[in-house]
Amino acid sequence: MSQYYDNRDAAVTATADDWAGWVNDKFVQTCQIFRSFNLWLSCAI
């Protein structure tokens, strides 16, 4: 496995799909949690 620029051994991809009005609060909370750990998250509507 190739090494990353910061010597990690692996990478993780996180996605948050189906963002809708009825779960908006949970998606906002999820985004805030990821940001608090300085992690990337891709969202879909």
Protein Blocks (a to p, Z undefined) as FASTA:
>chain_A
ZZdfkopabdcddddehiafklmmmmmmmmmmmmmnopacdddZZ
